[in-house]
């Protein structure tokens, strides 16, 4: 008699997963209402099933609740004593199709909130919304073990994706924010993050404001033909 029986595979339901992927978007305007703790617990429990290299599960989260989020929001908008800087090197350059996609995303977002192309002042104000957390009642700061290097960060990326999908399944909106990692020195001090952790990104989350114009913006996706090379022989 076996002590541990295999877990039966779930019934296939690709349509449900496809609807979830289609429903998830990056939210840039939140309502102030907090997410109930029971809902947040289910989101975190689901995201914890994320696979990782050798099952090391390198992610750790710091999650704010109101009013702690408001204190952080105010502090992020105040002048910073340290220069902005990532702990994980950002892209050194965008070229070719990657530059095209980046521009299309930026121009489309700015157009959705009425910012004319070339209006640098208005663009800067929109960019600063990252540090207002887009009005979200919560933010999750994701860190990784520094000694696990690139693959620890890669595992954290998978976790971030699953967190956002799990949130979407509960009607909770999210936006992953690398911009917050620019304030790594401030965040490290604010949350007393130890030196052996790398700040990967933040995830602002809550309930989407349906009337915010930025929430009507949608990015496009490349076709499968553009991203996959088949090898058959």
Backbone bond lengths (Angstrom), bond angles and torsions (degrees), N, CA, C in turn:
res aa  C-N    CA-C-N  psi(-1)  N-CA   C-N-CA  omega(-1)  CA-C   N-CA-C  phi
1 X - - - 1.469 - - 1.524 109.43 -
2 X 1.310 116.23 130.44 1.457 121.14 -178.04 1.527 110.02 -79.88
3 X 1.347 115.75 136.46 1.458 120.41 177.03 1.522 112.05 -74.08
4 X 1.346 115.29 -34.06 1.466 119.71 -176.13 1.513 109.19 -125.89
5 X 1.306 116.44 108.82 1.455 121.01 177.82 1.522 109.42 -85.12
6 X 1.347 117.17 144.71 1.465 118.90 179.28 1.519 111.46 -64.00
7 X 1.308 114.71 145.32 1.459 120.10 177.01 1.526 109.36 -71.81
8 X 1.323 117.84 126.94 1.473 118.27 -179.39 1.517 111.25 -63.39
9 X 1.324 115.56 143.98 1.456 120.17 178.80 1.525 109.66 -68.57
10 X 1.337 117.34 143.34 1.467 119.15 178.39 1.521 110.78 -68.51
11 X 1.314 115.06 155.21 1.462 119.25 176.33 1.515 109.43 -63.63
12 X 1.325 118.45 134.73 1.470 119.95 -179.63 1.523 111.60 -58.46
13 X 1.327 115.32 133.75 1.469 120.88 177.67 1.526 108.55 -148.85
14 X 1.347 116.34 62.91 1.466 118.27 -176.46 1.516 113.31 -61.60
15 X 1.324 117.84 -31.23 1.464 119.98 -177.74 1.527 110.77 -63.82
16 X 1.330 117.24 -37.91 1.465 120.14 179.72 1.525 110.58 -64.07
17 X 1.339 116.34 -41.75 1.466 119.50 179.75 1.521 110.47 -68.04
18 X 1.307 117.23 -39.98 1.463 120.41 179.22 1.531 110.87 -64.25
19 X 1.327 116.96 -38.53 1.479 119.81 177.43 1.528 110.36 -64.54
20 X 1.324 116.54 -38.02 1.458 120.70 179.38 1.527 110.93 -65.18
21 X 1.332 116.91 -44.29 1.461 120.54 177.47 1.520 111.20 -61.70
22 X 1.319 115.91 -39.25 1.460 120.42 -178.93 1.528 110.89 -70.06
23 X 1.336 116.59 -33.63 1.462 120.61 -176.65 1.520 112.30 -76.06
24 X 1.334 118.00 -29.71 1.463 119.74 -175.79 1.517 110.20 -73.23
25 X 1.303 116.02 128.48 1.459 122.11 175.99 1.519 108.25 -137.17
26 X 1.321 116.64 167.63 1.459 121.01 174.23 1.523 108.44 -85.22
27 X 1.325 116.33 115.50 1.459 122.22 -176.30 1.525 109.59 -87.07
28 X 1.319 117.31 131.43 1.463 121.79 179.05 1.527 112.50 -123.85
29 X 1.310 115.53 25.69 1.455 121.36 175.07 1.516 108.43 -164.90
30 X 1.346 116.81 113.67 1.459 121.51 -174.11 1.521 111.42 -113.43
31 X 1.325 114.82 153.38 1.458 121.82 168.24 1.531 108.33 -81.01
32 X 1.334 118.55 157.60 1.469 120.04 -176.64 1.522 114.75 -76.19
33 X 1.324 118.01 -13.76 1.464 120.52 -174.88 1.524 111.53 -61.91
34 X 1.340 116.44 132.78 1.464 121.43 178.83 1.524 111.05 -75.98
35 X 1.310 116.08 154.24 1.462 122.22 174.38 1.526 108.55 -80.12
36 X 1.323 119.43 129.76 1.465 120.29 178.81 1.531 111.49 -56.33
37 X 1.312 116.32 144.98 1.462 119.94 -176.70 1.520 111.72 -62.16
38 X 1.329 118.03 -34.20 1.462 120.09 178.89 1.525 110.76 -63.41
39 X 1.329 116.95 -40.77 1.468 121.10 177.77 1.513 110.35 -66.45
40 X 1.323 116.48 -45.30 1.453 120.15 179.16 1.523 110.81 -61.22
41 X 1.322 116.88 -38.34 1.464 119.89 177.86 1.516 112.28 -61.89
42 X 1.319 116.93 -39.54 1.471 120.10 179.22 1.524 110.94 -68.80
43 X 1.328 117.27 -38.24 1.470 120.69 177.23 1.521 110.37 -61.48
44 X 1.331 115.88 -47.37 1.468 120.18 -178.93 1.520 111.20 -65.49
45 X 1.321 116.94 -38.98 1.464 120.17 179.54 1.525 110.75 -64.55
46 X 1.330 116.41 -40.50 1.466 119.76 178.91 1.524 110.89 -66.53
47 X 1.336 117.13 -45.06 1.467 120.80 -178.80 1.522 111.63 -63.34
48 X 1.329 116.30 -27.36 1.461 120.23 -178.92 1.527 112.31 -65.56
49 X 1.326 117.62 -14.36 1.468 121.26 177.08 1.525 112.08 -78.85
50 X 1.312 118.72 1.87 1.468 122.38 179.80 1.527 110.56 -57.35
51 X 1.327 118.46 131.61 1.466 120.44 175.81 1.524 110.83 -73.52
52 X 1.333 115.97 153.60 1.464 120.91 178.89 1.530 109.34 -150.18
53 X 1.335 114.70 160.28 1.462 121.42 -178.50 1.538 108.99 -58.68
54 X 1.350 116.15 121.84 1.462 122.14 -178.83 1.529 113.16 55.80
55 X 1.338 115.34 21.67 1.463 121.76 179.01 1.527 112.60 56.89
56 X 1.349 116.92 33.83 1.465 118.82 -178.03 1.531 112.72 -75.39
57 X 1.362 117.30 -21.90 1.467 121.77 177.00 1.537 110.88 49.04
58 X 1.334 117.05 66.25 1.465 120.20 -170.92 1.522 114.98 -74.85
59 X 1.326 118.01 -12.16 1.464 120.55 -174.16 1.533 111.27 -72.42
60 X 1.292 114.77 141.46 1.450 123.32 165.90 1.520 107.17 -134.81
61 X 1.320 116.26 142.99 1.462 121.49 -176.34 1.524 110.76 -118.77
62 X 1.308 114.48 144.73 1.459 122.82 164.80 1.521 105.21 -113.94
63 X 1.326 117.93 117.95 1.466 122.23 -175.55 1.521 108.93 -115.51
64 X 1.325 116.24 125.34 1.459 120.68 179.38 1.519 110.78 -93.65
65 X 1.329 114.23 145.71 1.451 123.33 171.78 1.530 107.56 -118.27
66 X 1.344 117.49 154.15 1.465 117.60 171.81 1.537 108.75 -62.20
67 X 1.336 119.16 141.18 1.468 128.81 4.86 1.528 114.27 -90.40
68 X 1.334 118.13 2.90 1.469 119.67 -179.54 1.523 111.26 -59.73
69 X 1.340 116.27 -34.55 1.468 119.30 178.93 1.520 110.42 -63.03
70 X 1.323 117.41 -40.26 1.464 120.82 -179.29 1.522 111.06 -64.46
71 X 1.314 116.97 -39.52 1.468 120.17 178.20 1.522 110.15 -64.03
72 X 1.341 116.81 -42.58 1.458 120.47 178.66 1.518 110.90 -65.47
73 X 1.328 117.53 -41.95 1.463 122.00 -179.64 1.533 110.27 -58.65
74 X 1.314 115.15 -46.15 1.462 119.40 -179.81 1.520 111.10 -64.05
75 X 1.319 117.17 -40.92 1.461 120.89 -178.79 1.523 111.37 -67.67
76 X 1.313 117.49 -36.81 1.465 121.15 -179.97 1.520 111.87 -66.35
77 X 1.327 117.00 -28.89 1.462 120.34 -178.63 1.525 112.75 -86.94
78 X 1.322 117.02 -10.80 1.458 120.63 177.48 1.523 109.79 -77.21
79 X 1.332 119.00 157.40 1.470 120.72 176.36 1.524 110.68 -56.54
80 X 1.353 115.00 136.29 1.452 120.46 -176.27 1.526 110.74 -95.54
81 X 1.351 117.02 132.67 1.467 118.77 179.05 1.529 112.95 -71.82
82 X 1.335 116.66 -24.30 1.464 119.71 -178.93 1.528 110.22 -102.39
83 X 1.309 115.77 152.56 1.462 120.40 173.48 1.526 109.02 -67.80
84 X 1.336 115.54 147.22 1.466 119.38 176.71 1.520 109.60 -64.08
85 X 1.320 115.82 143.62 1.453 117.96 179.01 1.511 112.29 -172.13
86 X 1.327 116.21 135.55 1.454 122.43 175.61 1.524 110.16 -82.39
87 X 1.310 116.49 150.10 1.460 121.09 170.25 1.519 111.25 -89.10
88 X 1.314 116.66 -24.43 1.460 123.30 175.18 1.523 106.16 -107.72
89 X 1.317 119.12 122.78 1.469 119.99 -174.56 1.528 111.94 -55.93
90 X 1.335 117.86 129.86 1.460 120.88 176.07 1.524 109.89 -77.79
91 X 1.340 118.20 174.56 1.468 119.90 176.58 1.522 111.12 -54.86
92 X 1.329 116.31 134.66 1.466 119.86 179.76 1.511 111.80 -77.11
93 X 1.345 116.63 -25.65 1.469 120.14 -179.24 1.523 108.83 -166.51
94 X 1.321 116.20 147.78 1.459 122.57 171.89 1.521 107.44 -107.03
95 X 1.340 116.19 126.54 1.456 120.60 -179.29 1.522 110.64 -129.05
96 X 1.334 114.95 159.14 1.452 121.40 170.67 1.508 113.42 53.43
97 X 1.334 116.04 -130.39 1.453 121.26 -175.33 1.529 111.44 -64.37
98 X 1.342 117.21 -28.90 1.461 120.13 -179.82 1.528 110.81 -69.31
99 X 1.313 116.04 -37.99 1.462 120.55 174.77 1.523 110.17 -66.84
100 X 1.326 116.29 -41.47 1.469 120.23 178.71 1.526 111.04 -59.55
101 X 1.330 115.79 -45.98 1.461 119.57 -178.35 1.528 111.26 -66.74
102 X 1.320 116.09 -39.01 1.469 119.96 178.81 1.527 110.81 -62.37
103 X 1.332 115.37 -44.59 1.459 119.11 179.34 1.521 111.53 -64.98
104 X 1.325 116.67 -42.83 1.464 119.98 -179.73 1.525 110.53 -61.10
105 X 1.327 116.53 -39.77 1.464 120.66 178.12 1.521 110.30 -64.25
106 X 1.323 117.14 -49.46 1.460 120.74 -178.09 1.513 112.88 -63.71
107 X 1.339 116.39 -48.04 1.466 119.63 -178.95 1.525 111.04 -64.01
108 X 1.342 116.39 -38.90 1.464 119.68 179.62 1.514 112.17 -65.59
109 X 1.329 115.73 -42.22 1.463 119.63 177.77 1.521 111.19 -62.90
110 X 1.337 116.79 -47.33 1.457 119.95 -178.78 1.524 110.96 -61.87
111 X 1.314 116.61 -40.38 1.468 119.85 178.94 1.526 111.00 -62.34
112 X 1.335 116.37 -35.96 1.466 119.73 -177.12 1.523 111.97 -65.49
113 X 1.343 116.75 -26.12 1.471 119.93 179.73 1.530 111.38 -107.98
114 X 1.345 116.61 16.39 1.450 121.38 172.36 1.509 115.60 79.33
115 X 1.337 118.14 24.01 1.461 121.41 178.84 1.524 108.73 -95.52
116 X 1.319 116.73 121.94 1.457 121.09 -179.75 1.525 110.07 -73.61
117 X 1.321 115.43 146.99 1.462 120.15 177.59 1.533 109.81 -60.27
118 X 1.318 116.11 130.51 1.453 121.24 -179.13 1.517 114.12 95.05
119 X 1.332 118.22 -7.45 1.466 121.45 178.94 1.528 107.81 -82.95
120 X 1.312 116.08 87.67 1.463 121.18 -173.88 1.528 112.27 -67.65
121 X 1.311 116.76 -34.46 1.466 119.27 -179.69 1.528 111.33 -64.50
122 X 1.326 116.09 -46.14 1.460 120.12 179.16 1.523 110.70 -68.36
123 X 1.341 117.15 -36.59 1.464 120.58 177.43 1.521 110.81 -62.66
124 X 1.335 116.03 -40.16 1.468 120.24 178.73 1.526 110.57 -64.90
125 X 1.323 117.18 -37.82 1.473 119.95 178.22 1.527 110.36 -64.03
126 X 1.330 115.97 -41.15 1.459 118.84 178.61 1.528 110.45 -66.02
127 X 1.322 116.93 -41.02 1.454 120.16 177.54 1.516 112.32 -61.12
128 X 1.333 116.56 -34.74 1.461 121.20 179.90 1.522 112.16 -68.22
129 X 1.339 116.82 -16.49 1.458 119.66 176.43 1.530 111.42 -60.25
130 X 1.345 116.46 -25.45 1.465 119.29 176.22 1.521 110.65 -55.80
131 X 1.337 116.70 -38.64 1.459 120.72 -175.26 1.525 112.15 -88.76
132 X 1.322 115.55 -4.10 1.462 121.21 167.56 1.522 109.91 -95.20
133 X 1.350 114.49 0.79 1.471 122.50 179.98 1.525 111.15 60.39
134 X 1.346 115.33 24.19 1.462 121.98 179.34 1.534 111.54 55.23
135 X 1.343 116.07 24.35 1.461 120.17 179.33 1.513 114.33 80.59
136 X 1.318 118.65 9.50 1.470 121.72 -176.31 1.529 111.43 -67.59
137 X 1.330 117.93 146.34 1.459 120.89 177.60 1.523 113.83 -80.74
138 X 1.337 116.21 -11.12 1.465 120.88 -178.40 1.526 109.85 -139.59
139 X 1.314 115.68 152.48 1.460 120.90 166.62 1.523 108.01 -140.26
140 X 1.310 116.41 140.67 1.461 122.70 173.93 1.521 107.50 -110.32
141 X 1.296 117.03 122.51 1.462 121.81 176.46 1.518 107.78 -98.42
142 X 1.334 115.78 123.38 1.467 121.86 -174.55 1.521 109.37 -101.69
143 X 1.332 116.32 127.65 1.455 120.72 176.16 1.520 110.00 -125.17
144 X 1.333 115.21 158.84 1.459 122.37 179.03 1.526 109.37 -128.69
145 X 1.312 116.47 157.61 1.464 121.33 174.93 1.529 108.91 -67.86
146 X 1.318 117.18 124.45 1.460 121.25 -174.98 1.524 112.24 -60.67
147 X 1.327 118.14 -35.02 1.460 120.85 -176.50 1.530 112.61 -70.26
148 X 1.312 117.53 -16.93 1.469 120.54 -179.64 1.528 112.14 -84.95
149 X 1.318 117.49 -7.18 1.458 122.46 169.70 1.511 114.32 57.07
150 X 1.336 114.91 -142.99 1.463 122.14 -173.50 1.518 112.32 -59.43
151 X 1.323 117.25 -39.97 1.459 118.60 -175.70 1.522 112.33 -74.50
152 X 1.317 117.01 -27.97 1.456 118.66 171.15 1.517 111.38 -64.60
153 X 1.331 115.84 -41.85 1.468 120.57 177.37 1.524 110.40 -65.02
154 X 1.338 116.84 -39.61 1.457 120.82 177.95 1.529 110.79 -60.72
155 X 1.329 116.52 -43.57 1.460 120.10 176.71 1.525 110.89 -61.21
156 X 1.328 116.98 -39.06 1.468 120.59 178.12 1.525 110.99 -64.05
157 X 1.340 116.54 -35.46 1.462 119.76 176.59 1.515 111.77 -61.66
158 X 1.346 115.97 -40.87 1.467 119.29 176.61 1.523 110.41 -63.73
159 X 1.331 116.29 -38.74 1.462 120.07 178.24 1.530 110.85 -63.39
160 X 1.325 116.97 -45.09 1.464 120.93 179.70 1.525 110.29 -57.05
161 X 1.330 116.81 -44.52 1.461 120.50 179.85 1.530 111.11 -61.80
162 X 1.338 116.36 -44.59 1.460 119.00 -179.20 1.528 111.66 -68.84
163 X 1.322 116.90 -34.62 1.463 119.61 175.38 1.530 109.65 -59.89
164 X 1.323 116.67 -46.24 1.461 120.11 -177.40 1.523 111.50 -67.10
165 X 1.330 117.89 -38.19 1.458 120.12 178.07 1.523 111.04 -69.00
166 X 1.328 116.25 -41.46 1.464 119.25 177.23 1.519 110.57 -61.99
167 X 1.338 116.54 -41.47 1.460 120.41 177.37 1.526 110.69 -60.61
168 X 1.336 116.16 -45.48 1.469 120.14 -179.28 1.526 111.21 -59.88
169 X 1.341 117.01 -33.96 1.463 119.97 -179.83 1.525 111.71 -66.35
170 X 1.335 116.90 -20.12 1.468 121.88 177.26 1.524 112.30 -102.79
171 X 1.331 117.49 9.29 1.453 120.59 -179.11 1.509 114.06 76.03
172 X 1.342 117.02 18.53 1.460 122.23 179.84 1.522 108.78 -99.50
173 X 1.318 116.80 129.01 1.461 122.60 -177.57 1.524 110.28 -88.15
174 X 1.334 115.93 152.38 1.464 121.68 -176.93 1.518 110.56 -143.64
175 X 1.329 114.68 161.96 1.456 120.91 165.31 1.520 107.42 -149.35
176 X 1.326 116.47 125.03 1.461 121.93 175.24 1.525 107.97 -79.08
177 X 1.334 116.51 133.55 1.468 120.74 -172.29 1.524 111.54 -128.79
178 X 1.316 115.85 99.73 1.459 119.59 170.63 1.518 110.11 -67.86
179 X 1.340 116.85 -25.78 1.463 120.73 -178.12 1.523 111.57 -55.66
180 X 1.327 117.48 -35.04 1.458 119.18 -178.96 1.519 111.85 -64.39
181 X 1.336 116.68 -30.10 1.462 119.60 179.25 1.520 112.02 -67.44
182 X 1.335 117.66 -15.75 1.460 120.45 173.43 1.524 111.50 -63.16
183 X 1.310 116.90 -25.79 1.464 122.11 -179.08 1.526 110.11 -97.82
184 X 1.316 116.15 38.25 1.460 120.57 -172.38 1.526 112.67 -58.85
185 X 1.340 118.29 -43.53 1.466 120.40 -177.98 1.528 110.58 -62.98
186 X 1.337 116.15 -42.99 1.461 120.17 178.57 1.528 110.60 -63.88
187 X 1.336 116.93 -48.13 1.456 120.45 -177.17 1.527 111.34 -64.55
188 X 1.314 115.93 -37.36 1.468 119.69 178.51 1.536 110.27 -61.06
189 X 1.331 115.77 -41.35 1.458 120.04 179.99 1.532 110.97 -73.34
190 X 1.320 115.98 -42.57 1.473 120.58 -175.81 1.530 111.44 -62.29
191 X 1.335 116.05 -43.20 1.463 120.61 -176.52 1.535 113.54 -100.08
192 X 1.336 116.49 2.94 1.462 121.22 -179.32 1.536 110.99 54.22
193 X 1.327 114.48 53.61 1.470 121.18 -179.29 1.524 108.67 -81.79
194 X 1.325 118.51 128.54 1.470 120.27 -177.85 1.523 112.37 -68.51
195 X 1.321 115.31 160.41 1.460 121.10 -174.57 1.525 113.48 -67.24
196 X 1.321 117.71 -18.67 1.469 119.43 -177.67 1.529 112.79 -86.29
197 X 1.345 116.95 7.01 1.461 121.21 176.94 1.515 109.99 -111.93
198 X 1.351 116.70 141.30 1.460 123.34 173.96 1.522 109.05 -101.26
199 X 1.329 117.54 134.13 1.463 121.02 175.07 1.518 108.48 -81.58
200 X 1.333 116.10 117.02 1.472 121.73 -175.09 1.525 110.68 -91.06
201 X 1.332 116.95 -56.36 1.470 120.92 -177.60 1.513 108.23 -171.13
202 X 1.299 115.94 176.66 1.456 122.06 171.54 1.512 110.09 -116.78
203 X 1.322 115.86 161.51 1.471 121.99 172.65 1.520 106.31 -131.10
204 X 1.315 117.93 107.26 1.453 120.28 172.58 1.526 107.86 -82.03
205 X 1.331 116.13 139.79 1.470 117.15 -176.80 1.527 111.25 -154.01
206 X 1.325 113.75 159.77 1.462 122.69 -178.11 1.521 107.68 164.76
207 X 1.313 116.58 -147.32 1.468 120.95 178.50 1.528 109.24 -106.56
208 X 1.311 115.21 133.30 1.466 120.77 -175.40 1.517 111.24 -68.03
209 X 1.327 114.76 141.36 1.461 121.41 171.79 1.530 107.39 -82.65
210 X 1.331 118.43 109.29 1.467 119.96 -175.07 1.517 113.52 -67.03
211 X 1.333 116.95 -17.20 1.459 120.33 -178.05 1.523 113.14 -94.35
212 X 1.328 117.93 -4.90 1.461 119.64 -179.25 1.529 108.84 -75.42
213 X 1.334 118.51 125.94 1.475 119.60 -174.80 1.521 113.75 -61.67
214 X 1.334 118.22 -30.71 1.464 119.65 -179.29 1.522 112.05 -64.77
215 X 1.328 116.90 -24.25 1.460 119.83 -178.55 1.521 112.97 -78.62
216 X 1.319 116.47 -3.29 1.468 119.66 173.19 1.524 111.47 -93.28
217 X 1.324 116.28 -7.44 1.465 120.58 -179.92 1.526 110.41 -78.67
218 X 1.328 116.16 137.41 1.456 122.00 177.33 1.526 109.09 -131.90
219 X 1.317 116.15 136.12 1.458 120.61 174.56 1.522 109.73 -84.27
220 X 1.331 115.69 159.84 1.463 120.96 176.95 1.527 109.33 -93.71
221 X 1.307 117.10 172.41 1.451 122.60 176.07 1.520 109.62 -130.39
222 X 1.318 115.08 144.39 1.459 120.04 174.69 1.524 109.28 -65.23
223 X 1.322 116.16 157.37 1.460 120.29 177.31 1.522 109.76 -77.97
224 X 1.315 115.52 161.34 1.467 120.59 175.93 1.526 109.86 -59.43
225 X 1.313 116.70 -37.82 1.468 120.36 -179.69 1.529 112.15 -62.30
226 X 1.320 116.97 -28.91 1.458 120.62 179.63 1.526 113.01 -78.41
227 X 1.312 117.76 -18.11 1.453 120.29 -171.62 1.522 115.23 -119.22
228 X 1.329 117.05 -8.77 1.476 120.23 -175.75 1.518 110.24 -122.24
229 X 1.330 115.68 132.15 1.471 121.02 172.31 1.527 107.74 -112.16
230 X 1.326 115.60 118.22 1.461 121.28 -177.19 1.530 109.75 -85.91
231 X 1.288 117.00 139.31 1.469 123.30 173.26 1.530 107.00 -123.88
232 X 1.325 116.82 112.51 1.465 120.82 -172.85 1.523 113.49 -111.18
233 X 1.318 118.42 -15.71 1.472 119.31 -178.76 1.519 109.40 -136.85
